Amino acid sequence: MDFSLSDEQRLLRESLAGYLARGYDFDARRAAARNGGWRADVWRKFADELGLFGAGLSEEAGGIGGGPVETMVIAEELGRALVIEPYIEGVVVATALLRDAQGAAEQLRAAIVAGDAIVAPALYEAKGRSSPVVADTTASASGDAVALHGAKAVVAAAPIATHFLVSAKEEGGVSLFLADANAEGIQRRDYQLIDGRPASDLTFAATPATRIGTAGDAMPRIEQAIDEGIAALAAESVGVIDAMITRTVDYTKQREQFGVAISSFQALQHRMADMLTLLERSRSMAIMATLALALPPRERRRAASAAKAFISQALKTVGEGAIQLHGGIGTTEEIAVSHYFKRATTMQSQFGTAAWHLERMARDDK
């Protein structure tokens, strides 16, 4: 099978990589992580100058005719540059949740593509942080009005969001709701994850909301959106792993012991070769997960979970190797590899742990 990119996809990768190399400075990224975890001007440039937010969407969904492969290309470059802005949550997962919905959802999709809205999916709860099926948040309807009651945990991008997409139980099953971030009854407990990204724990007390889609029938939509997020996260992980290896190899060529570069030590060469093998295997898993998004639900779930489980372990192994080969300096704030390691650590539990995804694969086999 031919996995090569089209001319348009290569151009997308090259233009994004070039922009990030010129305009996404590591020191500025560090400053952003210390001051809220994002930069509004960068988000606007992604939307206006690069057209990133519509590049992975079909024309029917308000994009420019792209799809999962374009999303994969974008996510990998964002990972390689350690971009802190919430592309996967605020664009990939959010637009997937809103796909095919009409009315307010259609208008919000357009606002996301234009960079005017930041939508934070609120799908996980403290009792089941790896599983979106665990939903104790409820929705009560009175006529056309709907009110949300409950809590969501570790909602990435919530402190900067304009809207929330919230899963909640109704009679008949789980539904999806759109709530304005400034709506009454919402309380946020804001914090930053170890990789610098902003997040919140949310509570809803009679919060007004609008239902997206059919009542009680949101789980297929939510599972599809999360699997699309996992495929994008897998691609971002490939960029993160690649960057950690590149920086580690460069460092071992500069650091000397006994009068020679430590890159000449055979044991360290074997270590870095193992890391490179994990990179290539992770790239294959990311491609598999991306291409599987068009398959029936069972096959799509298996591919997404397999990629998530494998790449989570690869992130751990390569991250720990990069830090160890850097020595003590690898843990300092001034060295980029420490920030890649923090992002790699967070990614291991994002959208569910490796253990949970292995269990999901086992459940699908029964």
Disulfide bonds with the S-S distance in Angstrom:
none
